[in-house]
């Protein structure tokens, strides 16, 4: 029941037809780091693994992920899967057609550029404008802007500050509400 409530609240946060920046998916991925190790592509499974450490910045269009370490795997079809680790990994992405960003933080972020999904693990926090969602785990589809949030109790992880999901939803038209009250 708690999960259903979170999914419904997440839907409220995402009303409207506004999506993450659509052009990002077609842009190249850029990585910056203090150190990098790149495996040869001649692996048995046809994939390549690269490890970036020290103040890592991954950029794809308007998507920016900042971490202490990023492990990037590229499959034989050219799709990339990244796991970003750090005290708090951050990401930010512009919303399509708006001057607004989606931002998030957690201890581990997994990015799949084939499915356009981000997963945030431990101390997960997502923010869009003034609306916020917090939990132990957040799954975020960048194409549809759909969130799924779970607390650590729901995931069978030890309890702690992330044991429950927390959502803050701001009223939509604050300035319109105050102007109609004065009439």
PAZA-128868 format. One record per residue (C-alpha): residue number from 1; residue in three letters; x, y, z. Coordinates in pm, 1 decimal. Layout:
BEGIN
+------+--------+----------+----------+----------+
! tido ! vodren !       xx !       yy !       zz !
+------+--------+----------+----------+----------+
!  NUM !    ALA !        X !        Y !        Z !
...
+------+--------+----------+----------+----------+
***
This chain:
BEGIN
+------+--------+----------+----------+----------+
! tido ! vodren !       xx !       yy !       zz !
+------+--------+----------+----------+----------+
!    1 !    UNK !      0.0 !      0.0 !      0.0 !
!    2 !    UNK !    284.8 !    235.5 !     87.5 !
!    3 !    UNK !    448.6 !    174.6 !   -254.0 !
!    4 !    UNK !    119.0 !    243.8 !   -433.8 !
!    5 !    UNK !     88.4 !    573.5 !   -246.0 !
!    6 !    UNK !    442.5 !    671.0 !   -343.7 !
!    7 !    UNK !    382.7 !    586.9 !   -709.8 !
!    8 !    UNK !     61.4 !    793.7 !   -708.2 !
!    9 !    UNK !    235.5 !   1087.0 !   -538.8 !
!   10 !    UNK !    516.3 !   1062.5 !   -788.4 !
!   11 !    UNK !    258.2 !   1085.9 !  -1067.2 !
!   12 !    UNK !    127.9 !   1406.5 !   -911.7 !
!   13 !    UNK !    480.8 !   1548.6 !   -918.3 !
!   14 !    UNK !    504.9 !   1475.5 !  -1288.5 !
!   15 !    UNK !    176.9 !   1598.9 !  -1427.2 !
!   16 !    UNK !    195.5 !   1759.5 !  -1767.4 !
!   17 !    UNK !    359.8 !   1660.8 !  -2093.0 !
!   18 !    UNK !    703.1 !   1797.3 !  -2011.0 !
!   19 !    UNK !    990.4 !   1552.3 !  -2051.2 !
!   20 !    UNK !   1363.9 !   1549.5 !  -1995.3 !
!   21 !    UNK !   1562.2 !   1716.0 !  -2272.7 !
!   22 !    UNK !   1491.9 !   1487.8 !  -2571.2 !
!   23 !    UNK !   1806.8 !   1580.9 !  -2763.3 !
!   24 !    UNK !   2032.8 !   1453.5 !  -2481.5 !
!   25 !    UNK !   1992.1 !   1091.1 !  -2585.2 !
!   26 !    UNK !   2155.5 !   1156.8 !  -2924.2 !
!   27 !    UNK !   2454.0 !   1348.2 !  -2782.9 !
!   28 !    UNK !   2794.9 !   1193.1 !  -2710.4 !
!   29 !    UNK !   2894.8 !   1104.9 !  -2354.4 !
!   30 !    UNK !   3192.8 !   1305.7 !  -2226.0 !
!   31 !    UNK !   3391.8 !   1200.3 !  -1919.3 !
!   32 !    UNK !   3648.6 !   1394.1 !  -1715.9 !
!   33 !    UNK !   3845.3 !   1248.5 !  -1422.7 !
!   34 !    UNK !   4178.8 !   1260.4 !  -1242.1 !
!   35 !    UNK !   4256.1 !    903.6 !  -1357.8 !
!   36 !    UNK !   4117.8 !    656.3 !  -1611.8 !
!   37 !    UNK !   4168.7 !    289.1 !  -1695.8 !
!   38 !    UNK !   4024.3 !    158.4 !  -2023.1 !
!   39 !    UNK !   4007.1 !   -212.9 !  -2103.5 !
!   40 !    UNK !   4065.7 !   -335.3 !  -2455.2 !
!   41 !    UNK !   3745.7 !   -397.7 !  -2651.4 !
!   42 !    UNK !   3867.9 !   -744.8 !  -2751.6 !
!   43 !    UNK !   3694.7 !   -909.4 !  -2454.3 !
!   44 !    UNK !   3513.9 !  -1238.3 !  -2499.1 !
!   45 !    UNK !   3168.3 !  -1079.1 !  -2455.2 !
!   46 !    UNK !   3249.8 !   -785.2 !  -2686.7 !
!   47 !    UNK !   3216.5 !   -522.9 !  -2413.0 !
!   48 !    UNK !   3460.8 !   -260.3 !  -2287.8 !
!   49 !    UNK !   3496.6 !   -151.6 !  -1925.9 !
!   50 !    UNK !   3643.2 !    185.4 !  -1830.0 !
!   51 !    UNK !   3705.0 !    306.8 !  -1475.2 !
!   52 !    UNK !   3727.9 !    678.4 !  -1398.7 !
!   53 !    UNK !   3833.3 !    799.6 !  -1052.3 !
!   54 !    UNK !   3877.6 !   1133.6 !   -882.2 !
!   55 !    UNK !   3632.7 !   1420.1 !   -934.3 !
!   56 !    UNK !   3454.5 !   1247.6 !  -1223.9 !
!   57 !    UNK !   3216.3 !   1447.9 !  -1442.6 !
!   58 !    UNK !   2999.1 !   1259.3 !  -1693.9 !
!   59 !    UNK !   2813.0 !   1482.6 !  -1941.1 !
!   60 !    UNK !   2562.7 !   1390.1 !  -2213.3 !
!   61 !    UNK !   2386.8 !   1697.6 !  -2350.9 !
!   62 !    UNK !   2227.9 !   1869.2 !  -2049.7 !
!   63 !    UNK !   2270.3 !   1561.2 !  -1825.8 !
!   64 !    UNK !   2558.3 !   1599.9 !  -1580.0 !
!   65 !    UNK !   2663.0 !   1334.0 !  -1326.9 !
!   66 !    UNK !   2934.5 !   1414.5 !  -1069.8 !
!   67 !    UNK !   3099.2 !   1137.7 !   -864.4 !
!   68 !    UNK !   3422.0 !   1016.4 !   -706.8 !
!   69 !    UNK !   3427.6 !    702.5 !   -923.6 !
!   70 !    UNK !   3246.7 !    590.8 !  -1241.2 !
!   71 !    UNK !   3262.2 !    241.5 !  -1388.1 !
!   72 !    UNK !   3144.3 !    253.9 !  -1750.4 !
!   73 !    UNK !   3058.9 !    -57.8 !  -1948.2 !
!   74 !    UNK !   2997.5 !    -37.6 !  -2321.3 !
!   75 !    UNK !   2828.4 !   -336.3 !  -2486.6 !
!   76 !    UNK !   2887.0 !   -468.3 !  -2838.0 !
!   77 !    UNK !   2602.5 !   -246.9 !  -2969.3 !
!   78 !    UNK !   2756.3 !     73.0 !  -2828.4 !
!   79 !    UNK !   2512.4 !    118.2 !  -2537.6 !
!   80 !    UNK !   2669.9 !    240.9 !  -2215.1 !
!   81 !    UNK !   2594.2 !    150.9 !  -1857.3 !
!   82 !    UNK !   2756.0 !    357.8 !  -1583.4 !
!   83 !    UNK !   2775.5 !    307.2 !  -1208.6 !
!   84 !    UNK !   2873.3 !    625.1 !  -1023.1 !
!   85 !    UNK !   2989.7 !    609.4 !   -661.5 !
!   86 !    UNK !   3073.0 !    870.3 !   -400.5 !
!   87 !    UNK !   2986.5 !   1024.1 !    -67.4 !
!   88 !    UNK !   2701.6 !   1184.7 !   -259.3 !
!   89 !    UNK !   2678.2 !   1144.2 !   -634.4 !
!   90 !    UNK !   2479.7 !   1420.9 !   -804.3 !
!   91 !    UNK !   2300.3 !   1451.7 !  -1134.4 !
!   92 !    UNK !   2120.9 !   1732.7 !  -1311.5 !
!   93 !    UNK !   1924.7 !   1741.2 !  -1638.5 !
!   94 !    UNK !   1728.2 !   2013.9 !  -1816.0 !
!   95 !    UNK !   1359.6 !   1953.4 !  -1879.7 !
!   96 !    UNK !   1253.8 !   1965.6 !  -2244.0 !
!   97 !    UNK !   1105.6 !   2301.4 !  -2347.6 !
!   98 !    UNK !   1142.2 !   2461.1 !  -2002.5 !
!   99 !    UNK !   1406.8 !   2656.5 !  -1818.4 !
!  100 !    UNK !   1387.8 !   2403.3 !  -1533.6 !
!  101 !    UNK !   1606.4 !   2117.4 !  -1415.7 !
!  102 !    UNK !   1561.6 !   1782.2 !  -1243.9 !
!  103 !    UNK !   1832.3 !   1724.8 !   -983.3 !
!  104 !    UNK !   1921.3 !   1423.7 !   -772.6 !
!  105 !    UNK !   2168.6 !   1294.5 !   -514.5 !
!  106 !    UNK !   2255.5 !    955.1 !   -366.1 !
!  107 !    UNK !   2552.5 !    740.3 !   -266.8 !
!  108 !    UNK !   2530.5 !    533.0 !   -587.6 !
!  109 !    UNK !   2377.8 !    618.1 !   -925.8 !
!  110 !    UNK !   2335.7 !    369.1 !  -1209.0 !
!  111 !    UNK !   2276.6 !    513.2 !  -1556.9 !
!  112 !    UNK !   2159.5 !    307.8 !  -1855.7 !
!  113 !    UNK !   2170.1 !    506.3 !  -2181.2 !
!  114 !    UNK !   1986.6 !    227.5 !  -2366.7 !
!  115 !    UNK !   1671.6 !    263.1 !  -2153.0 !
!  116 !    UNK !   1728.9 !    627.1 !  -2040.3 !
!  117 !    UNK !   1698.0 !    524.1 !  -1676.5 !
!  118 !    UNK !   1875.7 !    639.0 !  -1364.2 !
!  119 !    UNK !   1864.1 !    447.8 !  -1038.4 !
!  120 !    UNK !   1962.8 !    615.2 !   -712.2 !
!  121 !    UNK !   2063.1 !    402.7 !   -411.9 !
!  122 !    UNK !   2101.3 !    504.0 !    -42.0 !
!  123 !    UNK !   2017.2 !    856.0 !     69.3 !
!  124 !    UNK !   1833.9 !    907.0 !   -261.5 !
!  125 !    UNK !   1689.3 !   1254.5 !   -319.9 !
!  126 !    UNK !   1522.3 !   1396.7 !   -633.7 !
!  127 !    UNK !   1411.2 !   1755.9 !   -682.0 !
!  128 !    UNK !   1209.3 !   1926.8 !   -956.5 !
!  129 !    UNK !   1150.9 !   2294.7 !   -890.2 !
!  130 !    UNK !   1031.3 !   2308.3 !   -528.1 !
!  131 !    UNK !    892.3 !   1950.1 !   -528.5 !
!  132 !    UNK !   1111.1 !   1687.6 !   -360.6 !
!  133 !    UNK !   1115.4 !   1309.5 !   -319.6 !
!  134 !    UNK !   1344.1 !   1122.0 !    -75.7 !
!  135 !    UNK !   1395.2 !    755.7 !      0.0 !
!  136 !    UNK !   1645.1 !    472.5 !      7.5 !
!  137 !    UNK !   1594.4 !    395.1 !   -363.8 !
!  138 !    UNK !   1460.7 !    599.4 !   -655.1 !
!  139 !    UNK !   1416.8 !    473.4 !  -1009.0 !
!  140 !    UNK !   1384.3 !    758.9 !  -1259.9 !
!  141 !    UNK !   1296.6 !    721.1 !  -1628.6 !
!  142 !    UNK !   1443.4 !   1027.1 !  -1800.9 !
!  143 !    UNK !   1221.6 !    993.3 !  -2109.8 !
!  144 !    UNK !    886.9 !    982.9 !  -1930.6 !
!  145 !    UNK !   1000.0 !   1150.2 !  -1603.5 !
!  146 !    UNK !    837.7 !    866.8 !  -1405.9 !
!  147 !    UNK !    968.3 !    811.2 !  -1051.9 !
!  148 !    UNK !    941.3 !    507.5 !   -828.1 !
!  149 !    UNK !   1051.6 !    560.4 !   -467.6 !
!  150 !    UNK !   1113.2 !    302.8 !   -193.3 !
!  151 !    UNK !   1220.6 !    329.1 !    168.2 !
!  152 !    UNK !   1482.4 !     94.0 !    310.2 !
!  153 !    UNK !   1215.7 !   -106.6 !    497.1 !
!  154 !    UNK !   1043.3 !   -172.9 !    163.3 !
!  155 !    UNK !   1371.6 !   -292.4 !     13.3 !
!  156 !    UNK !   1459.7 !   -518.5 !    309.6 !
!  157 !    UNK !   1760.5 !   -303.4 !    400.1 !
!  158 !    UNK !   1850.8 !   -209.2 !    757.5 !
!  159 !    UNK !   1640.1 !     73.6 !    894.8 !
!  160 !    UNK !   1781.8 !    420.6 !    925.2 !
!  161 !    UNK !   1709.8 !    771.6 !    806.2 !
!  162 !    UNK !   1598.7 !    633.2 !    466.6 !
!  163 !    UNK !   1349.8 !    384.7 !    613.2 !
!  164 !    UNK !   1049.0 !    587.8 !    498.4 !
!  165 !    UNK !    969.4 !    775.9 !    179.2 !
!  166 !    UNK !    928.7 !   1152.8 !    208.6 !
!  167 !    UNK !    756.8 !   1369.9 !    -51.1 !
!  168 !    UNK !    710.0 !   1748.8 !    -57.6 !
!  169 !    UNK !    463.4 !   1878.6 !   -317.3 !
!  170 !    UNK !    431.0 !   2254.9 !   -343.2 !
!  171 !    UNK !    101.7 !   2420.7 !   -441.7 !
!  172 !    UNK !    104.1 !   2485.9 !   -816.2 !
!  173 !    UNK !      4.8 !   2850.4 !   -863.5 !
!  174 !    UNK !    110.8 !   3029.4 !   -545.2 !
!  175 !    UNK !     95.6 !   3376.5 !   -704.9 !
!  176 !    UNK !   -246.1 !   3306.8 !   -863.1 !
!  177 !    UNK !   -385.0 !   3179.4 !   -529.2 !
!  178 !    UNK !   -277.0 !   3495.2 !   -345.1 !
!  179 !    UNK !   -416.1 !   3727.4 !   -615.5 !
!  180 !    UNK !   -761.7 !   3560.7 !   -605.3 !
!  181 !    UNK !   -767.4 !   3581.7 !   -223.7 !
!  182 !    UNK !   -734.2 !   3960.4 !   -235.8 !
!  183 !    UNK !  -1036.0 !   4006.7 !   -463.1 !
+------+--------+----------+----------+----------+
***
